[in-house]
């Protein structure tokens, strides 16, 4: 029985390997475009390190990580504070520690530690009822708000959205009363409405409240509504001129190795590469959804739900912004976009998820 489960688990590494090959193939072509360095060997190194992390994490028992989750969370919060003082600014965000051979992004690592810590803390809460559920929501909110505040100062819009999506995934498994969703939805619409009112009628006050850097990033997102984006224009041109199999010479696409990897892949490898990406993610999504519904232990179930919320959103947002369907917020496509910390974090999640046996 154990062998059968092991074989089934390893089968689902195949889509990840396919995505890895597509990623490396794209990184090989990226170096041929002016303005980009050679990402191929760096990406290959990240994949090797990622698989090393995956197998180490898979060998260790998940409870080991959950026991340490509190310490890991607060160490990560400390790193988020330190990066504001000693970090390197890239693309307008002070979010990286520049080390001798690579850069490290604490806000990416927080996705993993936050999912662990939230899952452990909320799994402890057994009772229901409006009063107890209010305490649970308040606890989850503050655990998520602390790192979000420091990431807001960097600023990194995409990471903050991911943190709250992880929180939402964990809360879904807790199964709060539906009335809370109405309350939260009303509050969300209120703050969203207030934001848009200030954005269109009192931008000076909004800039004072959220800062110039964060306002610029929000403003860039809202250019999606006006269809005013050089990056998107170049991405859509490259997609529109692509063929099904044969690659074209392509056009220059800003942030091609990261944010616009889908558009770049379509232009260089053909529409077939995009269909292959969609199939791989479809298989992986089904695998993780089945694991979510078959896992019995509450703590593990919450962790899977938090990961899925992040994983789904990253796919939908990255592909959507490449096709001009969603705003540009700078989220990489898992296992395809170039990335160091982001890649390692996904493999950390996979190491624990692949260790979890069905019905555990």
Secondary structure as the mmCIF struct_conf table of DSSP 4:
data_model
#
loop_
_struct_conf.conf_type_id
_struct_conf.id
_struct_conf.beg_label_comp_id
_struct_conf.beg_label_asym_id
_struct_conf.beg_label_seq_id
_struct_conf.end_label_comp_id
_struct_conf.end_label_asym_id
_struct_conf.end_label_seq_id
HELX_RH_AL_P HELX_RH_AL_P1 UNK A 2 UNK A 11
TURN_TY1_P TURN_TY1_P1 UNK A 12 UNK A 13
HELX_RH_AL_P HELX_RH_AL_P2 UNK A 14 UNK A 30
TURN_TY1_P TURN_TY1_P2 UNK A 31 UNK A 32
BEND BEND1 UNK A 33 UNK A 33
TURN_TY1_P TURN_TY1_P3 UNK A 34 UNK A 35
HELX_RH_AL_P HELX_RH_AL_P3 UNK A 40 UNK A 59
BEND BEND2 UNK A 60 UNK A 60
HELX_RH_AL_P HELX_RH_AL_P4 UNK A 62 UNK A 86
HELX_LH_PP_P HELX_LH_PP_P1 UNK A 87 UNK A 87
STRN STRN1 UNK A 88 UNK A 90
TURN_TY1_P TURN_TY1_P4 UNK A 91 UNK A 92
STRN STRN2 UNK A 93 UNK A 98
BEND BEND3 UNK A 100 UNK A 101
STRN STRN3 UNK A 103 UNK A 104
HELX_RH_AL_P HELX_RH_AL_P5 UNK A 106 UNK A 124
BEND BEND4 UNK A 129 UNK A 129
HELX_RH_AL_P HELX_RH_AL_P6 UNK A 130 UNK A 154
TURN_TY1_P TURN_TY1_P5 UNK A 155 UNK A 155
HELX_RH_AL_P HELX_RH_AL_P7 UNK A 157 UNK A 174
TURN_TY1_P TURN_TY1_P6 UNK A 175 UNK A 175
HELX_RH_AL_P HELX_RH_AL_P8 UNK A 178 UNK A 201
HELX_RH_AL_P HELX_RH_AL_P9 UNK A 203 UNK A 210
HELX_RH_AL_P HELX_RH_AL_P10 UNK A 212 UNK A 226
TURN_TY1_P TURN_TY1_P7 UNK A 227 UNK A 227
HELX_RH_AL_P HELX_RH_AL_P11 UNK A 230 UNK A 240
TURN_TY1_P TURN_TY1_P8 UNK A 241 UNK A 241
BEND BEND5 UNK A 244 UNK A 246
TURN_TY1_P TURN_TY1_P9 UNK A 254 UNK A 260
HELX_RH_AL_P HELX_RH_AL_P12 UNK A 261 UNK A 269
HELX_RH_AL_P HELX_RH_AL_P13 UNK A 271 UNK A 294
HELX_RH_AL_P HELX_RH_AL_P14 UNK A 298 UNK A 322
TURN_TY1_P TURN_TY1_P10 UNK A 323 UNK A 324
BEND BEND6 UNK A 325 UNK A 326
HELX_LH_PP_P HELX_LH_PP_P2 UNK A 331 UNK A 333
TURN_TY1_P TURN_TY1_P11 UNK A 334 UNK A 336
BEND BEND7 UNK A 337 UNK A 337
BEND BEND8 UNK A 340 UNK A 340
HELX_RH_AL_P HELX_RH_AL_P15 UNK A 341 UNK A 355
BEND BEND9 UNK A 356 UNK A 356
HELX_LH_PP_P HELX_LH_PP_P3 UNK A 357 UNK A 357
TURN_TY1_P TURN_TY1_P12 UNK A 358 UNK A 359
#
